[in-house]
Amino acid sequence: MNRKQLIAQSALQLFAERGYENTSTALIAKEAEVSEALIFKHFGNKDLLLDYIIRHGYKRIIEQGRGRLPENAPLELIYKIIDLPYTLVQEEPAFWKLQNRLVDVAVARTQHERFLQPLPGLLAKAFKQLGYAEPDKEARLLMLLVEVLWKSLATQDHGDIPEMLEFIKTKYRPQD
């Protein structure tokens, strides 16, 4: 890991645990075992460091997730989207904890919306293929549920979530 990545990783952990406002560049430098000047050399300022962490976090998640959602199997797609918050939070808990803390920060909100943007359309198509009467409404309802799961998972440990996810999946099946 190079120094820039080390700084970003240290900042991510500190921002997630302490909050952005409560984390100084001096603390990040101490945690990363680099000079504070090196943070400014690589990122310019703390705001740009946060911007880098968010943008690169979503880029990394998108790259890792390519092919994760099978568009040709509607029920499997729905199940994968139900599992998505749990899967992603398990893979990168600090990133999602930070993202949840930054709900009012424009870059965080914009990147999250961009990340989720294709999902409602994919879900509506899947629900239509399964014969649901109102596929767009089903997609919106499931996206609301997914968002709530994400926020819940990002802020606390939920050992019962896998069981709840399986329960939610029982609600979805091909329609007669």
C-alpha positions as a printed Julia matrix, in Angstrom:
176×3 Matrix{Float64}:
   0.0     0.0     0.0
   1.49    3.37   -0.97
   1.4     6.4     1.33
  -1.6     8.02   -0.39
  -3.63    4.84    0.06
  -2.42    4.53    3.66
  -3.56    8.08    4.41
  -6.95    7.45    2.79
  -7.41    4.16    4.67
  -6.46    5.74    8.0
  -8.79    8.68    7.36
 -11.63    6.32    6.4
 -11.3     4.41    9.67
 -11.09    7.59   11.75
 -13.95    9.35    9.94
 -16.13    6.25   10.35
 -15.39    5.9    14.07
 -15.07    9.51   15.22
 -16.92   11.44   12.53
 -15.52   13.77    9.9
 -15.84   16.88   12.07
 -14.08   15.23   15.01
 -11.07   14.02   13.04
  -8.19   16.4    12.43
  -5.55   16.04    9.74
  -3.01   15.87   12.57
  -4.77   12.78   13.94
  -4.92   11.21   10.48
  -1.18   11.87   10.04
  -0.43   10.28   13.4
  -2.57    7.22   12.6
  -1.01    6.82    9.13
   2.46    7.51   10.5
   3.11   10.27    7.97
   3.57   14.01    8.2
   0.54   16.26    8.07
   2.23   18.07    5.16
   2.08   14.82    3.15
  -1.71   14.74    3.56
  -1.92   18.24    2.09
   0.53   17.32   -0.68
  -1.6    14.33   -1.76
  -5.1    15.71   -1.14
  -4.93   19.5    -0.75
  -7.21   19.64    2.3
  -9.45   17.5     4.51
 -12.54   18.1     2.35
 -10.74   16.84   -0.75
  -9.49   13.83    1.23
 -13.1    13.0     2.15
 -14.16   13.47   -1.47
 -11.39   11.08   -2.57
 -12.43    8.45    0.0
 -16.09    8.56   -1.08
 -15.49    8.58   -4.83
 -12.84    5.86   -4.73
 -14.93    3.81   -2.3
 -17.85    3.69   -4.71
 -15.55    3.1    -7.67
 -13.99    0.13   -5.85
 -17.4    -1.27   -4.86
 -18.73   -0.97   -8.41
 -15.64   -2.67   -9.86
 -15.85   -5.52   -7.34
 -19.56   -5.93   -7.99
 -19.47   -6.27  -11.76
 -21.54   -9.28  -12.73
 -22.99   -9.59   -9.23
 -26.55   -8.9   -10.4
 -27.85  -11.48  -12.9
 -30.21   -9.57  -15.22
 -31.44  -12.73  -17.0
 -32.78  -14.41  -13.83
 -35.45  -12.1   -12.35
 -36.01  -13.83   -9.02
 -32.27  -14.28   -8.44
 -31.76  -10.58   -9.23
 -34.37   -9.59   -6.63
 -32.73  -11.84   -4.04
 -29.27  -10.42   -4.81
 -30.55   -6.87   -4.37
 -32.15   -7.85   -1.05
 -28.76   -9.25    0.02
 -26.76   -6.33   -1.37
 -26.64   -4.15    1.78
 -25.59   -7.07    3.96
 -22.97   -8.26    1.48
 -21.44   -4.82    0.94
 -21.44   -3.82    4.6
 -19.74   -7.12    5.47
 -17.06   -6.42    2.84
 -16.41   -2.77    3.81
 -17.99   -1.91    7.17
 -15.99    1.3     7.75
 -16.92    2.72    4.34
 -20.65    2.15    4.92
 -20.49    3.45    8.48
 -18.85    6.6     7.13
 -21.38    6.84    4.29
 -24.22    6.66    6.81
 -22.63    9.43    8.89
 -22.41   11.64    5.8
 -26.07   11.53    4.78
 -26.16   15.34    4.61
 -22.89   15.76    2.7
 -23.57   16.46   -0.98
 -20.78   14.35   -2.47
 -21.72   11.34   -0.34
 -25.41   11.63   -1.18
 -24.7    12.14   -4.9
 -22.35    9.17   -5.13
 -24.8     6.92   -3.26
 -27.68    7.96   -5.53
 -25.52    7.36   -8.6
 -24.55    3.94   -7.24
 -28.19    2.95   -6.67
 -29.56    4.57   -9.85
 -29.79    1.41  -12.02
 -31.43   -0.77   -9.35
 -35.08    0.43   -9.5
 -35.2    -0.13  -13.26
 -33.66   -3.58  -12.95
 -36.11   -4.47  -10.19
 -39.14   -3.16  -12.13
 -38.1    -5.27  -15.12
 -37.67   -8.34  -12.89
 -41.06   -7.83  -11.22
 -42.69   -7.42  -14.64
 -41.06  -10.66  -15.85
 -42.4   -12.41  -12.75
 -45.94  -11.18  -13.5
 -46.38   -8.6   -10.72
 -49.33   -6.26  -11.37
 -47.46   -3.08  -10.39
 -43.76   -3.72  -11.01
 -42.69   -0.06  -10.59
 -44.34    0.19   -7.17
 -42.86   -3.15   -6.11
 -39.43   -1.88   -7.14
 -39.85    1.36   -5.18
 -41.06   -0.52   -2.11
 -38.14   -2.94   -2.2
 -35.66   -0.07   -2.67
 -37.07    1.62    0.45
 -36.56   -1.6     2.37
 -33.03   -1.99    1.02
 -32.17    1.58    2.08
 -33.46    0.96    5.61
 -31.46   -2.26    5.83
 -28.35   -0.4     4.67
 -28.69    2.3     7.31
 -29.37   -0.26   10.01
 -26.43   -2.46    9.04
 -24.05    0.49    8.77
 -24.79    1.71   12.28
 -25.06   -1.45   14.39
 -24.25   -5.12   14.49
 -27.24   -7.25   13.55
 -26.68  -10.96   13.93
 -30.3   -11.6    13.0
 -30.11   -9.84    9.61
 -29.38  -12.99    7.55
 -32.52  -14.58    8.98
 -34.52  -11.41    8.21
 -33.17  -11.34    4.64
 -34.34  -14.91    4.08
 -37.75  -13.98    5.46
 -38.0   -11.01    3.08
 -37.13  -13.27    0.14
 -40.13  -15.49    0.95
 -42.35  -12.53    0.02
 -41.17  -12.64   -3.59
 -42.0   -15.35   -6.11
 -43.5   -15.64   -9.6
 -47.12  -14.46   -9.7
 -49.94  -16.67  -10.94
